[in-house]
C-alpha cells in the first residue's frame, strides 16, 4: 500500500509518501508545496491543490493521511489552517482516495511511542525508520510521520478487524 501523508499549511504544505509491505516501510518521496504569503488566500489554496494533485498523479497513492485540526490560540491562523487542510482533503477525495485523519498525539505515539515527543525526536525516528540519509525538511518530515502513523494504524486495524477511521471510503 502506498500512503500519502500531508502536513497542511497555507505557507508550506508538506507531503510524504511511503510504501508499506507487511511490516516494512519504504520511503518513496517527500517535499513541500510552497506559497507566497503576499498572495491572496484563494490563489495560495489553488497552488496547494494543484501541487498535491501533481503528487497524487505522479505517485498514485492508495490512501491519504492528514493531521486533524488542533485548537490554535489565534483564530485567524486556525481558520487559514483549516482551509489548507480542507483543500488537501478535497484533492484526495477528488482523486478517489480514502482520507484518514490522525491527531498529533496519535502521530507522535505511532512514530516515537510517546505522545509528547519533541519534534526533534520525531524527525530522528523518521530518519531511522525510513533509512533516510538526512532529516527531511520540517513540514515534509511531519507529513512522513503522518503517513507512518497511518501505516501502523491501518496494519493494526486489519489485524483486529476494525475500520481505521476513514473520512471517506471508496
N, C-alpha and C positions, 0 to 999 in steps of 0.2 A: 504494500500500500504506500502510495506517495502522499505526503501530508504537507500542506502549505500553512505555515504559521504566520500570523500577521500581528504586528505591534502598531496600532493605528496612531496617527498624529497628523495635525494639519501642516506642520512644517516638515516633519520627516515621518514617513510610514515605512517601518522595517518589514521585510519579508524573509522567510527562511524555509527552505524545502529540504525534507529528509525522506528517505525510503526506509520502510520498516519491513523486514523479512524475519518472521519469528521474533526472537529477542534481539536481533541485530538491527542497529540503526546506522544508516549511512548518510552522510552529508551530500546533498545534491548541489545546492547553491544558496546564496543569501545576498541580500543587498537592501537598498532603500529607494523609495520614491521621494525625491526632494522637491519642495515647492518654495516659492519666494514669498516671504512674509509681506512684501509690498503689494502682491497681487490680491485681488478681491477673492473672498472665500469661495464663491461658486467656481471660479477658474481653478483654484487650488484643489477643490474636491474633484473636478473633472480630471486634473492631472493625476491624482491618486487613483481614480477609477481606471483610467487608461493604462497607467503603469502596472496596476495589479492585473488587469485583463491581459496585458502583454506577458506577464509572468505565468499566468494560468494557461494561455495559449502555447507558450514555449515549453512548459514543463508538464502540463496535463496532470495536475494532482487529482487524487481521488477524494480528498476532503480538505476543508478549510477550517482551521482552528484560530480563534481570536480571543483576546483577553476581554473579560467582562468589564463594564464601566465601573470605575471606582468613584467615590464621592470626593470631589475636589473642594478646596477651600474657596476657589474663585469660580463663581457660577458661569462667567463668560468662557473661561477656559474649559470647563466641563461641557458646556454646550458645543463648543467647537470640536472637542474630542469626540463627543457623541456623534457629530455629523461626519467626521472622518471615519469613525467606526461603522456607522450606517452605510457609508459609501463602500467600504471594504466588504461588508456583508452582502450588499446588493451586487457587487462584482462577482462574488462567489455564487450567489443564488442564480444570477443571470447566466452563469456558465454551467449551471446544473449541478453544482457541488453541494453536498450536505455541509452545514455550518455548525460547528461545535464551539461552545463558549466556556471559558475557564477563568476563575478568579486568580488574582496574583498569588494568593495563599496556596491554591491548588498547583499552580505552575512551579512555585519555589519548592513545594513539598515533593512534587514529582521529579524534579531535576536534582535537587540537593538532599532531599529527605528532611528538610526543616523549613517550615513555612515563613520563618522570619529571617531567612538567609539574606546576606547582603548581595548587592548587585555584582560585586567582585567575585563572591563565592559562586554565584550562578554562572557567570561568564567563564570562570575557571573550569567548572564542571562540564559545561557545554563543550569547551575546547577538548577536554579529556574524553568525554563520551563519544564525540564525533571525530576524534583524532584530527583536529584542525591544526594547521601549522602555527596559527596565531589566533588571538581572540578576535572575533568578528566585531564590526562596528556596533556600537551600543544598541541601536534600535534593531538591527539585524540579529544580534545576539538574543535580544528579548523575544524576537519572532521565532528563532530556533528553539528557545526554551518552551514556547507555547506549543510548537509542533511536537517536541519531545513529550510534553505533558499529555497531548492527545494520544500519542503512540502508546504510552504507558496506560492511560485511562481506557483506551479502546481495547487493548490487549486484555486488561483485567475484566472489562465488561463482557468480552467474548467468553472468557473462562467461566464466569459466574452466570452467564446467560442474561445479562441486563443490557438495556439501552444505555449508551454513554452520553446522552444529553444533547442530541442533535436539535438545533433550532429548526432545521429544515431537512426533511428526508425525501430523497428522490429514488 
